[in-house]
Amino acid sequence: MIQRQLLLASLCLVLGGPALAAGGEHAHGHGHGAPAQLQLDAGKKWPTDAALREAMGKLRTTMAAALPDIHEKRLAAAGYAALAKNVEQEVGNIVANCKLDARADAQLHLVVVELLDGAGKMAGKTKQARGGKPRDGAVQVIGALDKYAAYFDDPGFVPIAH
């Protein structure tokens, strides 16, 4: 639990710092209290770097391999926990190694938040009242990977067919 909290704090500092430093630029287009939404960069996908492409590719491979068991509701709690650990590990790799410009980083942050929230659900760390079932978390992670494919320029990344 402490490791996850440290990861989240690091993520906020690393990914949120450039957006906070941008001040009004980050707030532009977001009304007070309105959640940020993924958007393209003037109609084009956001650039990626090798570290981001590698981590997201690993996540895609792992989630795609588990998809049949997720669909058939055969994946045990330990399987979801292992998936959650993998998501958290790859997000840690992104935080440690990914270097995007501030605007792309702010958009990536939206995907990473979904990945971590989904991992929390898969690991049973999110209360059931908030939709914290492990299967829901897996679906959320797959959805975040779909968003990555739609908004980030990673030619080798193929969305998971589901």
Disulfide bonds with the S-S distance in Angstrom:
none
